[in-house]
Amino acid sequence: MCAAVRGIRGLSAAPWRPPKTAMLARSRRLPPRPRNLVSLAVVIAIHVGLGWAALQAHAVRGAIAEPMPIFVRQIEAAPPKPPEPSPPRPPRIKRKEPPPLLTARPEPMPEPEQFVAPPAPPEPEAQLRPLAEAPIVAAAPPAPKEPPAARPKLIGEVAYARPLSVDYPALSRRLNETGLVIVRVLIDPTGRPAQVLVQKTSGYERLDHAAVAAVKAALFRPYTENGVPAPAYALIPIRFELN
């Protein structure tokens, strides 16, 4: 008996499931679900809206075709400004003409009396005396002409009262400039160089200037002829060499 009661309890605990055929037949008989009703209502509302819009199209076209009223507002123009009064013209000033000047007529001047000079008395006749004969003086003989000055001679050797000092240009040393300069000098009777010229150049302007400056600074013993100092030319060679 206990076993039978346990079997009954086990049967009551398991859920009961209807067969598939019975479920299909039941689903056909059940009414449609609410979701289908909502979609159907939406479709119907769309069709209704389209039909209403089709009916209102004619009225919309008529409203668009009607002209819109135009409102015009009249604005009164500002009154014109009154013209400004023109400034008064200055009064004309009449110039008073000066009274005419009264000029007195010049009285005629009396004519001056003509003065007649008395005639000059006759001059006494000059007495002509015979001139005494001037003594004849013999002309002095012309002075003898001085002989033309003798041209200075060219001497071969010179003597120095102050020795010759030559400065070698520093730039010529750096550039290795060498050469021989022959200077022509005119020695006056006092032994000073009166004229200094370059007779022969070394080929370098700096060396030529240094040679001329050395000769101008020198002092010579004057050249003499018969014990009388006289000017003379001399050629002085100056050689520039680097040791």
Disulfide bonds with the S-S distance in Angstrom:
none
